[in-house]
């Protein structure tokens, strides 16, 4: 089954996935970060990342899945390339980020001042927490569109990474939630180059938790990311994720029960897997699993000069292919034309 976006750009919704990525599973590593995803699985939450490969000029990709227990997106993607006979790649490392002392982390333990996260979803059905999300929806942009996004971001004084995060938040307010919501996003941080977990392919992903308001502009989003880095929030998150080394599966299960958020508590995650050059591919993207508490998985990736944008929505917010396509269309339009105002959709009510 294939669904196209409006206009000439094809989008994908193929209910056809190869699962899992064997090279990731067969490594047989004991990844302490992966214990969090093993616990998620026990509670009926999906732990699969989704990888799309566009090849041979086809307008639709082949989707592949991999459990987050065995690798993060930057680690699993090279394994997928190797498995498909494509040129091998190494997981990219970020610049070294020295870990601060414990006193510094304790002194900066409080969150930044600001309003509490409060999202008014247009559709919310907590009873759907254990339902499985749809296959992700994605669109492969042309080289011209890809360059246009870079130019628009530069004109706004931010990187394309920040610009696409900010426009994803605008698209959420236009299609899935009320504009006045205060949203919370996970902004993943690649810790390779600063830490080592089992091997280069294992989970090395920490994150920042961003809080965005309707009045937050792209520049303010950029400043918040910088400030949270300066407060070493990615290190605090990494230390919490690494607790599996000492707590084991039983301990992580207990902590998970204590800290998991209510359905729809946060907006979701925004993943940007950077730039790749892979001969034999037209484009690629990786989408995070998402969860009831983080129901929107927005993702983007630049491969061989073309960007792919993708999303996956959890059923607790009425997530299905149709709503995902609506979100993706607005996200793309806002990213290319920052002055276009999205049309707010009417509120929906859950049907028992």
Order of alpha helices (4+ residues) and beta strands (2+ residues): beta-beta-alpha-alpha-beta-beta-alpha-alpha-beta-alpha-alpha-beta-beta-alpha-alpha-alpha-beta-beta-beta-beta-alpha
